[in-house]
Amino acid sequence: MASREAFEKLIEALSEREELTAEDLSDLSGLPGPELEAAISTLEALGMVEREEGIIRWLGRDVRGRVIIVRGKVDYVIHNPFEVRVFGLEELRATAKP
């Protein structure tokens, strides 16, 4: 299981360089293939990144005007007016609708 630091490195690398390949992101963050793919898919569903011809492009941290659907066995949710965190008993999948 990946550490929080690895995910923070992933976000930092994307926000600083704006465009990277999955291989570069794996090297910079330390996330192995399946965990990196899950992280990128989640960021893509949130509208924070987009993929185009093998390049992952950073779009930003703001998620506005979107409905986020989380699928999987949810353990608990923490929320406040500014943030929602969803924790699962197993791997969760997120998709977004405009």
Secondary structure, DSSP 4 states (H G I P E B T S, - for coil): ---HHHHHHHHHHHHHHSEEEHHHHHHHH---HHHHHHHHHHHHHTTSEEEETTEEEE--S---S-EEEEES-EEEEEEETTEEEEEESS--EEEEE-
